[in-house]
Amino acid sequence: MQYDFDKLPERWATECEKWHSYPENVLPMWVADMDFVSPEPVVQALLNRVEHSVYGYPRGLYGELDTMTDIRSAIIAWLDGHYHWRIEPEDLIFVPGVVTGFNLACHMMEAPKEGVLIQPPVYPPVLNAAQKTGKLDQQAPLAQSAAGAYSLDWDRLDASIDAQTGMLLLCNPHNPVGRVFNQNELEQLAEMCLRHEMLICSDEIHCDLVYSGHQHLPIASLAPEIAQHTITLMAPSKTFNLAGLKFSFAIIQNPGLRKTYWNSSKGLVGWTNLFGRVAAQAAYEDGQEWLTQLLVYLEANRDFLSNFVENKLPGVSMVKPEGTYLAWLDCRDTGLNDPQKFFLENAKVAFNDGVNFGQGGQGFVRLNFGCPRAMLEEALERMRKALTERNT
């Protein structure tokens, strides 16, 4: 079927965090939540489950392998079909969210190797994971070229690793800078981690949202020895706009590591949402048609945004993201001390403040272009008008 991504769903009556955090005259272009309806097979699967009218405890509350066989099969087929990565049913552990998943991984780390290494600017829950779990926060900021492109800073990475560094917390595709790290970069990262006897915890929640000319590679899929030291976190939530349904999964191919990870929940992390399971299975089994159309629409939005920024927003620049539906706007040449506040107050457009993404985020805002084109265009026109009025 043909999906209409130009239609803006009504979200004001749904207690939506994205829309209810600001007054009605503000366009919300911040949190990573798309303004599109989910695939029809997902909607129908949820309706069928709701009509059953009994919503009791599902099987698999305690991770039994002989449960949730259908969703395991759907995920295994998806990973094989999209990434040529073959895993076994027992490699999967289900968690309520990817943030929960990497916090569990941090809880695993014990002295003396309790350091967690990250690469800011990065998604705030990644940035704050070590601190929130009582571990050692270690950082190796990304490098940025004169043209604004980001890359891994190998010298900083090497200098940041010491005897206490126990885990690399990787974000790929990277939020907010939009990099999709290539095979050479991932192999070099993995070699570094193996050499220093570090685990890899890889947040790959945006893995299915990658644009022309780029290909996502799960780092654990590169080689068996890398897989033995890796926890991979994925979810259908960003791909199919299902974030509110609380269903994610960890892929851990090392049995000992998998057991340690499961035990790290300490009885505090509950099971995944019943409806999240239903939606995930339907999405992975029957959501490809929707996703194919979505990616075409998002890439066109990205290109429209890039062209507008280059030609109509003086002092603002961006590098086209290779993945995600998030743009990292560099506002440092506008002369604005606080671009997030300026655009909120003067353009009535809400962005994420770059400061919250850590070192290298000052002077940036993060824009979510996962929305109908008309909404994106309206937000950009408001920005243009606000900058024009400021400069006259």
Secondary structure, DSSP 8 states (H G I E B T S, - for coil): ----TTS----TTTT-HHHHTS-TTSEE--SS--SS---HHHHHHHHHHHHH------S-TT--TTS-HHHHHHHHHHHHHHH-----GGGEEEES-HHHHHHHHHHH-BTTB-EEEE-SS--HHHHTHHHHTT-EEEE---EE-TTS-EE--HHHHHHH--TTEEEEEEESS-TTT-----HHHHHHHHHHHHHTT-EEEEE-TTTT-B-TT-----GGGS-HHHHTTEEEEE-SHHHHT-GGG--EEEE---HHHHHHHHHTTTT-S----HHHHHHHHHHHHH-HHHHHHHHHHHHHHHHHHHHHHHHHSTT-B----SBSSEEEEE-GGGT-S-HHHHHHHHT-EE-EEGGGG-TT-TTEEEEE--S-HHHHHHHHHHHHHHHHHHT-
